[in-house]
Amino acid sequence: MQVILLERVGRLGAIGSVVKVRPGFARNYLLPQGKALRATRDNLGRFEAQRANIEARNLELKAEAETVAEALNGQIFVVIRQAGDGGHLYGSVAPRDIAEAAQAAGVEISRTQIALDKPIKNLGVHPVSVQLHPEVFAEVSVNVARSQDEAALQASGKTVAQLRAEEEAAAAAEFDVKSLFDPDEARGDDDDR
């Protein structure tokens, strides 16, 4: 099926491009979302008549998205989850969870705007891209931790694994090998035989 794009769509084209897509993609996504029109002679004529208005509206939306992106870039959102000792989550952090954390911080982000290649499954600070407009992205960080204290620790640059390794190294340094052997046992008293 051929459609006329009313806005830039990733991997398809820019405004006004006539592209061939699968019928299901057009019927279920592009047409209902208002991102495209069927490529008929009537629609081509209507698009060309409204092209200046569509492009002007796109520029306005892009400018608004850029101002929001400036405010959003670099922000850190904390998501509290349960995890095992190795830092692997019991579940995952999905775009919905990030959107809820952003709303709790007072930022309105839709879960559909969060571009996550795969769910987050480990503790730590993870970079996440937010698509505010087809041409405007903002970079935020998601701090996944078991508690607020752990989130503050991770924000300072240390991971839970590093902290655990430091504690183990300190415990190993305090460990006294000589205390393992009692001097009497080391001689091998054979009086008991």
PADRENMI-702853 format. One line per field, with one value per residue: x, y, z of N, C-alpha, C in turn; residue number from 1; chain. Coordinates in nm, 4 decimals. Layout:
% residues N
n.px c(X;...);
n.py c(Y;...);
n.pz c(Z;...);
ca.px c(X;...);
ca.py c(Y;...);
ca.pz c(Z;...);
c.px c(X;...);
c.py c(Y;...);
c.pz c(Z;...);
num c(NUM;...);
chaine c(A;...);
This chain:
% residues 193
n.px c(0.0846;0.0543;0.1415;0.1124;0.3343;0.2661;0.4213;0.7607;0.8760;1.0578;1.2938;1.1305;1.0648;1.0492;0.8332;0.5726;0.6722;0.6091;0.5532;0.5919;0.4310;0.3577;0.0256;-0.1005;0.0568;0.0067;-0.2789;-0.3116;-0.1357;-0.0067;-0.2209;-0.4386;-0.3002;-0.2633;-0.0392;-0.0043;-0.1518;-0.3609;-0.2232;-0.3747;-0.5099;-0.6762;-0.6056;-0.3349;-0.3568;-0.4949;-0.3023;-0.0895;-0.2105;-0.2325;0.0249;0.2062;0.0903;0.1040;0.3820;0.4550;0.3228;0.4601;0.7174;0.6646;0.5921;0.8328;1.0040;0.8920;0.9380;1.2173;1.2725;1.1679;1.3345;1.5826;1.5394;1.4974;1.7213;1.9832;1.8580;1.7894;1.6113;1.4742;1.4193;1.2809;1.3422;1.3171;1.5944;1.8402;2.1366;2.3464;2.2791;2.0937;1.7732;1.4494;1.2524;1.1889;1.2706;1.0576;0.9432;0.7023;0.7420;0.9502;0.8238;0.6347;0.8073;0.9154;0.6874;0.6363;0.8467;0.7657;0.7674;0.6222;0.6057;0.5300;0.4829;0.5186;0.6985;0.9440;1.2396;1.3456;1.5654;1.5817;1.4433;1.5402;1.7409;1.9161;2.0644;2.1703;2.2878;2.1344;2.1513;1.8910;1.6969;1.4722;1.2108;1.0912;0.9889;0.9627;1.2143;1.3584;1.5415;1.5903;1.8258;1.8155;1.8769;1.8279;1.8103;1.8341;1.7598;1.7696;1.6895;1.6381;1.8726;2.0653;2.0317;2.1296;2.3958;2.4703;2.4338;2.6460;2.8476;2.9391;2.8916;2.6799;2.8103;3.0794;3.0966;3.0490;3.2727;3.4767;3.4195;3.4671;3.7386;3.8396;3.7705;3.9262;4.1792;4.1895;4.1910;4.3667;4.6132;4.7688;4.6042;4.4593;4.6008;4.6735;4.9414;5.0082;4.8792;5.0057;5.2592;5.2037;5.1240;5.1694;5.0786;4.8310;4.7974);
n.py c(-0.1168;0.2220;0.5268;0.8727;1.0551;1.2481;1.3461;1.3254;0.9980;0.7575;0.5634;0.5527;0.7970;1.1528;1.4421;1.4495;1.2511;0.9804;0.6625;0.3056;0.0786;-0.1905;-0.3203;-0.3667;-0.2199;0.0367;0.0557;0.0000;0.1649;0.4016;0.5420;0.5651;0.7137;0.9530;1.0034;0.9596;0.9568;0.7777;0.7121;0.8486;1.0113;1.2238;1.2648;1.3312;1.5764;1.7228;1.7151;1.8606;2.1107;2.1739;2.1606;2.3681;2.4557;2.2187;2.1764;2.4108;2.3732;2.1462;2.2563;2.4281;2.2424;2.1055;2.3066;2.3506;2.0974;2.0968;2.2897;2.1633;1.9407;2.0553;2.1203;1.8688;1.7094;1.5269;1.4821;1.2780;0.9944;0.8079;0.4696;0.2321;-0.0998;-0.4539;-0.6700;-0.9269;-1.0483;-1.0262;-0.8081;-0.8397;-0.7806;-0.8715;-0.9178;-0.6512;-0.3195;-0.1266;0.0868;0.1997;0.2067;0.3921;0.6191;0.6578;0.7141;0.9526;1.1131;1.1210;1.2790;1.5135;1.5573;1.5406;1.2685;1.0470;0.6926;0.5947;0.7651;0.6977;0.5596;0.2571;0.0035;-0.2533;-0.4108;-0.2929;-0.4779;-0.4875;-0.3544;-0.0129;0.2862;0.3840;0.4971;0.6557;0.7164;0.9695;1.0307;1.3158;1.4382;1.3540;1.4306;1.5149;1.4334;1.3525;1.2961;1.1059;0.9768;0.6697;0.5654;0.2729;0.1123;-0.0567;0.0814;0.4191;0.5097;0.3463;0.4333;0.6937;0.6339;0.5068;0.7210;0.8768;0.7548;0.5033;0.1514;-0.1108;-0.3536;-0.2728;-0.1542;-0.3767;-0.5300;-0.3653;-0.3833;-0.6565;-0.6658;-0.5059;-0.6645;-0.8865;-0.7792;-0.7319;-0.9836;-1.2231;-1.4445;-1.5928;-1.6318;-1.8496;-2.0718;-2.2316;-2.1950;-2.4230;-2.6289;-2.6092;-2.7107;-2.9732;-3.1456;-3.4557;-3.5737;-3.6643;-3.9079);
n.pz c(0.0000;-0.0790;0.0762;0.1779;0.3618;0.6471;0.8408;0.9564;0.9588;1.1200;0.9426;0.7218;0.5799;0.4968;0.5487;0.3142;0.1526;-0.0647;0.0091;0.0044;0.2058;0.4317;0.4295;0.6814;0.8621;0.7719;0.8042;1.0798;1.2221;1.0914;0.9534;1.1529;1.3501;1.2309;1.0837;0.8194;0.4870;0.2578;-0.0612;-0.2898;-0.5881;-0.5142;-0.2433;-0.2781;-0.4108;-0.2128;-0.0097;-0.1272;-0.1413;0.1266;0.2162;0.2972;0.5383;0.6898;0.7047;0.8417;1.0861;1.1707;1.2079;1.4251;1.6247;1.6396;1.7359;1.9911;2.1005;2.1042;2.3018;2.5247;2.5248;2.5897;2.8574;2.9573;2.9020;3.0492;3.2937;3.5827;3.6657;3.9273;3.9818;4.1842;4.2532;4.3257;4.3703;4.3133;4.4915;4.3105;4.1597;3.9612;3.8373;3.9713;3.7484;3.5204;3.4005;3.2266;2.9516;3.0503;3.3290;3.3468;3.2480;3.4518;3.6673;3.5768;3.5729;3.8450;3.9174;3.8158;3.5414;3.2274;3.0366;2.7819;2.7655;2.5133;2.4012;2.4953;2.4006;2.4087;2.3592;2.4629;2.7552;3.0824;3.2949;3.5069;3.8085;3.8446;3.6729;3.3851;3.0496;2.8669;2.5817;2.4806;2.2670;2.1593;1.9402;1.5944;1.4996;1.7164;1.9985;2.3432;2.6023;2.8881;3.2206;3.3889;3.7080;3.8513;4.1411;4.4652;4.6879;4.8127;4.9323;4.8127;4.5520;4.5733;4.6277;4.3866;4.2159;4.2849;4.1567;4.2228;4.2075;4.3321;4.3247;4.3202;4.5744;4.7367;4.6659;4.7670;5.0420;5.0841;5.0219;5.2264;5.4434;5.3887;5.4155;5.6849;5.7815;5.9584;5.9000;6.0767;6.2899;6.2252;6.2896;6.5800;6.8048;6.9540;6.8192;6.5771;6.6286;6.6546;6.8756;7.0158;7.2410;7.2973;7.1807);
ca.px c(0.0000;0.1305;0.0883;0.1824;0.3692;0.2308;0.5310;0.8772;0.8649;1.1883;1.3189;1.0399;1.0874;1.0154;0.7000;0.5437;0.7232;0.5137;0.6270;0.5159;0.4382;0.2670;-0.1101;-0.1305;0.1268;-0.0677;-0.4126;-0.3105;-0.0502;0.0119;-0.3465;-0.5092;-0.2214;-0.2580;0.0962;-0.0028;-0.2763;-0.3481;-0.1711;-0.4690;-0.4979;-0.7444;-0.5236;-0.2140;-0.3967;-0.5248;-0.1766;-0.0146;-0.2778;-0.2095;0.1650;0.2669;0.0361;0.1570;0.5229;0.4615;0.2838;0.5717;0.8242;0.6226;0.6037;0.9749;1.0599;0.8453;1.0081;1.3566;1.2788;1.1463;1.4545;1.6869;1.5093;1.4951;1.8543;2.0663;1.7838;1.8004;1.4894;1.5034;1.3210;1.3123;1.3034;1.3821;1.6988;1.9218;2.2673;2.4320;2.2326;1.9973;1.6384;1.3414;1.1644;1.2625;1.2201;1.0057;0.9109;0.5935;0.8005;1.0278;0.7258;0.5788;0.9106;0.9249;0.5686;0.6566;0.9431;0.7022;0.7919;0.5232;0.6594;0.4477;0.5631;0.5488;0.8096;1.0682;1.3007;1.4235;1.5903;1.5474;1.4151;1.6537;1.7307;2.0205;2.0769;2.2695;2.2415;2.1245;2.1088;1.7681;1.6636;1.3305;1.1797;0.9893;0.9408;1.0351;1.3502;1.4169;1.5602;1.6533;1.8934;1.7975;1.9336;1.7393;1.8880;1.7594;1.8209;1.6811;1.6414;1.6814;2.0133;2.1442;2.0238;2.2226;2.5294;2.4932;2.4433;2.7799;2.9412;2.9750;2.7884;2.6660;2.9154;3.2049;3.0907;3.0645;3.4121;3.5565;3.3966;3.5361;3.8824;3.8709;3.7619;4.0422;4.2972;4.1861;4.2031;4.5003;4.6392;4.8253;4.4976;4.4068;4.6789;4.7103;5.0811;5.0176;4.8377;5.1049;5.3703;5.1620;5.1356;5.1321;5.0548;4.6976;4.7949);
ca.py c(0.0000;0.3461;0.6332;1.0011;1.0834;1.3814;1.3846;1.2385;0.8693;0.6915;0.4556;0.5578;0.9161;1.2846;1.4935;1.4551;1.1336;0.8747;0.5393;0.1812;0.0103;-0.3056;-0.2734;-0.3687;-0.1070;0.1579;0.0544;-0.0075;0.2638;0.5292;0.6127;0.6081;0.8119;1.0766;1.0213;0.9388;0.9448;0.6867;0.7835;0.8571;1.1396;1.3250;1.2932;1.4014;1.7152;1.7834;1.7334;1.9713;2.2352;2.1994;2.1333;2.4795;2.4508;2.0992;2.2007;2.5149;2.3087;2.0597;2.3408;2.4730;2.1281;2.0769;2.4100;2.3198;1.9767;2.1322;2.3579;2.0591;1.8565;2.1260;2.1063;1.7276;1.6490;1.5108;1.4523;1.1405;0.9456;0.6933;0.3612;0.1370;-0.2371;-0.5598;-0.7360;-1.0258;-1.0021;-0.9951;-0.6880;-0.8735;-0.7484;-0.9701;-0.8534;-0.5566;-0.1830;-0.1040;0.2280;0.2428;0.2370;0.5155;0.7274;0.6806;0.7803;1.0904;1.1846;1.1431;1.3887;1.6341;1.5705;1.4650;1.1898;0.9314;0.5704;0.5748;0.8528;0.6422;0.4686;0.1581;-0.1099;-0.3743;-0.3760;-0.2834;-0.5928;-0.4819;-0.2325;0.0809;0.4048;0.3477;0.6062;0.6278;0.8195;1.0062;1.0919;1.4171;1.4745;1.2627;1.4761;1.5675;1.3345;1.3974;1.1874;1.1058;0.8588;0.5996;0.5081;0.1591;0.0751;-0.1264;0.1788;0.5557;0.5196;0.2822;0.5218;0.8034;0.5760;0.4872;0.8525;0.9287;0.6891;0.3683;0.0508;-0.1997;-0.4553;-0.2103;-0.1386;-0.5102;-0.5691;-0.2883;-0.4410;-0.7846;-0.6378;-0.4579;-0.7800;-0.9714;-0.7117;-0.7480;-1.1246;-1.2585;-1.5846;-1.6576;-1.6694;-1.9794;-2.1787;-2.2151;-2.2390;-2.5596;-2.7192;-2.6018;-2.7995;-3.1127;-3.2182;-3.5963;-3.6238;-3.7239;-4.0395);
ca.pz c(0.0000;-0.0842;0.1605;0.1804;0.5013;0.6948;0.9294;0.9384;1.0268;1.1153;0.8464;0.6068;0.4999;0.5503;0.5145;0.1713;0.0807;-0.0982;0.0355;0.0036;0.3345;0.4424;0.4571;0.8246;0.9248;0.7347;0.8652;1.2259;1.2875;1.0228;0.9260;1.2750;1.4246;1.1542;1.0332;0.6749;0.4104;0.1438;-0.1782;-0.4018;-0.6560;-0.4330;-0.1251;-0.3223;-0.4348;-0.0826;0.0622;-0.1880;-0.1045;0.2699;0.2463;0.3718;0.6750;0.7565;0.7348;0.9451;1.2125;1.2072;1.2611;1.5585;1.7154;1.6551;1.8233;2.1265;2.1450;2.1333;2.4317;2.6260;2.5256;2.6642;3.0002;2.9939;2.8872;3.1683;3.4165;3.6320;3.7287;4.0129;3.9812;4.2910;4.2200;4.4014;4.2918;4.3833;4.5382;4.1962;4.0929;3.8567;3.8834;3.9665;3.6521;3.4390;3.3960;3.0926;2.9280;3.1387;3.4593;3.3328;3.2359;3.5857;3.7475;3.5273;3.6213;3.9882;3.9277;3.7628;3.3979;3.1504;2.9258;2.7493;2.7521;2.3715;2.3645;2.5489;2.3032;2.4823;2.2701;2.5374;2.8947;3.1745;3.3843;3.6089;3.8864;3.7932;3.6021;3.2443;2.9615;2.7941;2.4844;2.4777;2.1385;2.1806;1.8067;1.5054;1.4740;1.8405;2.1043;2.4676;2.6734;3.0331;3.2858;3.4809;3.8172;3.9026;4.2688;4.5599;4.7864;4.7850;4.9730;4.7085;4.4354;4.5986;4.6121;4.2434;4.1527;4.3121;4.0666;4.2666;4.1922;4.4465;4.3116;4.3627;4.7192;4.7944;4.6451;4.8623;5.1750;5.0870;5.0250;5.3608;5.5329;5.3610;5.4697;5.8304;5.8114;6.0043;5.8694;6.1946;6.3833;6.1844;6.3502;6.7205;6.8125;7.0054;6.7128;6.4709;6.6644;6.6382;7.0029;7.0033;7.3742;7.3042;7.1165);
c.px c(0.0896;0.0596;0.1729;0.2094;0.3364;0.3312;0.6456;0.8584;0.9981;1.1896;1.2226;1.0670;1.0421;0.8733;0.6853;0.5945;0.6104;0.5923;0.5335;0.5386;0.3438;0.1271;-0.1456;-0.0661;0.0528;-0.2016;-0.4096;-0.2297;-0.0503;-0.1181;-0.4205;-0.4338;-0.2134;-0.1196;0.1034;-0.1446;-0.2537;-0.3054;-0.2682;-0.4516;-0.5619;-0.6596;-0.3935;-0.2442;-0.4248;-0.3961;-0.0989;-0.0781;-0.2481;-0.0630;0.2293;0.2187;0.0935;0.3025;0.5394;0.4255;0.3950;0.6868;0.7912;0.6384;0.7496;1.0394;1.0187;0.9207;1.1537;1.3695;1.2579;1.2709;1.5679;1.6659;1.5237;1.6336;1.9287;1.9904;1.7976;1.6711;1.5225;1.3869;1.3668;1.2557;1.3746;1.4823;1.7733;2.0554;2.3596;2.3890;2.1353;1.8563;1.5465;1.2339;1.2484;1.2005;1.1838;0.9749;0.8000;0.6476;0.8796;0.9340;0.6635;0.6792;0.9260;0.8059;0.5795;0.7537;0.8879;0.7251;0.6914;0.5895;0.5650;0.5364;0.5991;0.6644;0.9445;1.1201;1.3958;1.4406;1.5505;1.5207;1.5418;1.6379;1.8360;2.0139;2.1812;2.2045;2.2493;2.0830;1.9861;1.7397;1.5125;1.3052;1.0621;0.9212;1.0146;1.1805;1.4231;1.4204;1.6226;1.7146;1.8735;1.8652;1.8305;1.8268;1.8026;1.8311;1.7194;1.6228;1.6908;1.8288;2.1050;2.1434;2.1204;2.3674;2.5639;2.5073;2.5812;2.8867;2.9819;2.8579;2.7855;2.7757;3.0506;3.2085;3.1124;3.2093;3.5041;3.5418;3.4705;3.6871;3.9242;3.8679;3.8825;4.1696;4.3050;4.2085;4.3477;4.5202;4.6902;4.7174;4.4354;4.4771;4.7125;4.8539;5.0946;4.9808;4.9397;5.2231;5.3330;5.1819;5.0837;5.1030;4.9220;4.6948;4.8297);
c.py c(0.1237;0.4530;0.7590;1.0325;1.2284;1.4326;1.2880;1.1126;0.7980;0.5727;0.4544;0.6792;1.0422;1.3233;1.5003;1.3371;1.0357;0.7446;0.4196;0.1115;-0.1091;-0.2561;-0.2697;-0.2534;0.0233;0.1630;0.0651;0.1017;0.3992;0.6071;0.6539;0.7147;0.9455;1.1060;1.0088;0.9402;0.8418;0.7683;0.7709;0.9931;1.2510;1.3642;1.3650;1.5488;1.7886;1.8095;1.8523;2.1058;2.2730;2.1827;2.2437;2.4796;2.3335;2.1204;2.3073;2.4564;2.2172;2.1407;2.3922;2.3610;2.0933;2.1785;2.3864;2.1990;2.0068;2.2041;2.2573;1.9714;1.9231;2.1115;1.9620;1.6620;1.6438;1.4804;1.3050;1.1054;0.8175;0.5952;0.2599;0.0009;-0.3346;-0.6294;-0.8353;-0.9667;-0.9629;-0.8709;-0.7139;-0.8528;-0.8703;-0.9109;-0.7604;-0.4187;-0.1554;0.0456;0.2820;0.2833;0.3675;0.6349;0.7601;0.7512;0.9263;1.1725;1.2131;1.2584;1.5187;1.6590;1.4826;1.3999;1.0720;0.8086;0.5439;0.6619;0.7964;0.5359;0.3754;0.0362;-0.2418;-0.3332;-0.3749;-0.3941;-0.5955;-0.3513;-0.1427;0.2003;0.3745;0.4691;0.5640;0.7459;0.8418;1.0805;1.1872;1.4593;1.3802;1.3021;1.5230;1.4582;1.4021;1.2754;1.2059;0.9817;0.8008;0.5284;0.3982;0.1094;0.0022;-0.0321;0.3172;0.5741;0.4602;0.3679;0.6388;0.7555;0.5600;0.6201;0.9143;0.8602;0.5494;0.2743;-0.0365;-0.3063;-0.3984;-0.1951;-0.2727;-0.5566;-0.4945;-0.3443;-0.5738;-0.7649;-0.5892;-0.5739;-0.8718;-0.9095;-0.7281;-0.8925;-1.1571;-1.4082;-1.6578;-1.7012;-1.8031;-2.0939;-2.1438;-2.2644;-2.3815;-2.6599;-2.7209;-2.6929;-2.9442;-3.1923;-3.3587;-3.6560;-3.6981;-3.8650;-4.1469);
c.pz c(0.0000;-0.0016;0.1441;0.3260;0.5358;0.7969;0.9057;1.0223;1.0084;1.0214;0.7274;0.5196;0.5703;0.5079;0.3629;0.0922;0.0545;-0.0871;0.0315;0.1371;0.3322;0.4815;0.6065;0.8986;0.8952;0.8077;1.0171;1.2934;1.2168;1.0031;1.0545;1.3541;1.3514;1.0991;0.8813;0.6190;0.3008;0.0221;-0.2955;-0.4679;-0.5744;-0.3120;-0.1619;-0.3470;-0.3047;-0.0034;0.0058;-0.1531;0.0410;0.3105;0.3304;0.5162;0.7538;0.7950;0.8427;1.0814;1.2622;1.2663;1.4012;1.6607;1.7414;1.7492;1.9685;2.1832;2.1792;2.2674;2.5446;2.6377;2.6024;2.8141;3.0458;2.9887;3.0190;3.2963;3.4520;3.7035;3.8046;4.0068;4.0856;4.2529;4.3124;4.3109;4.3788;4.4238;4.4235;4.1205;3.9799;3.9109;3.8792;3.8765;3.5669;3.4515;3.2508;3.0734;3.0180;3.2753;3.4558;3.3225;3.3715;3.6764;3.7053;3.5755;3.7699;4.0114;3.8683;3.6153;3.3244;3.0294;2.9054;2.7340;2.6066;2.3247;2.4089;2.4529;2.3769;2.3919;2.3345;2.6818;2.9798;3.2776;3.4940;3.6853;3.8216;3.7275;3.4528;3.1614;2.8809;2.7018;2.4843;2.3470;2.1567;2.0509;1.7124;1.4796;1.5996;1.9468;2.2253;2.5348;2.8238;3.0892;3.3803;3.5822;3.8806;4.0277;4.3550;4.6638;4.7464;4.8223;4.8658;4.5811;4.4512;4.5821;4.4648;4.1712;4.1746;4.2272;4.1069;4.2410;4.3166;4.4431;4.3554;4.5142;4.7882;4.7804;4.7412;5.0035;5.1885;5.0936;5.1633;5.4603;5.5127;5.4170;5.6203;5.8727;5.8458;5.9849;5.9932;6.2921;6.3464;6.2578;6.4945;6.7330;6.8643;6.8978;6.6008;6.4998;6.6442;6.7663;6.9851;7.1413;7.3829;7.2471;7.2100);
num c(1;2;3;4;5;6;7;8;9;10;11;12;13;14;15;16;17;18;19;20;21;22;23;24;25;26;27;28;29;30;31;32;33;34;35;36;37;38;39;40;41;42;43;44;45;46;47;48;49;50;51;52;53;54;55;56;57;58;59;60;61;62;63;64;65;66;67;68;69;70;71;72;73;74;75;76;77;78;79;80;81;82;83;84;85;86;87;88;89;90;91;92;93;94;95;96;97;98;99;100;101;102;103;104;105;106;107;108;109;110;111;112;113;114;115;116;117;118;119;120;121;122;123;124;125;126;127;128;129;130;131;132;133;134;135;136;137;138;139;140;141;142;143;144;145;146;147;148;149;150;151;152;153;154;155;156;157;158;159;160;161;162;163;164;165;166;167;168;169;170;171;172;173;174;175;176;177;178;179;180;181;182;183;184;185;186;187;188;189;190;191;192;193);
chaine c(A;A;A;A;A;A;A;A;A;A;A;A;A;A;A;A;A;A;A;A;A;A;A;A;A;A;A;A;A;A;A;A;A;A;A;A;A;A;A;A;A;A;A;A;A;A;A;A;A;A;A;A;A;A;A;A;A;A;A;A;A;A;A;A;A;A;A;A;A;A;A;A;A;A;A;A;A;A;A;A;A;A;A;A;A;A;A;A;A;A;A;A;A;A;A;A;A;A;A;A;A;A;A;A;A;A;A;A;A;A;A;A;A;A;A;A;A;A;A;A;A;A;A;A;A;A;A;A;A;A;A;A;A;A;A;A;A;A;A;A;A;A;A;A;A;A;A;A;A;A;A;A;A;A;A;A;A;A;A;A;A;A;A;A;A;A;A;A;A;A;A;A;A;A;A;A;A;A;A;A;A;A;A;A;A;A;A;A;A;A;A;A;A);
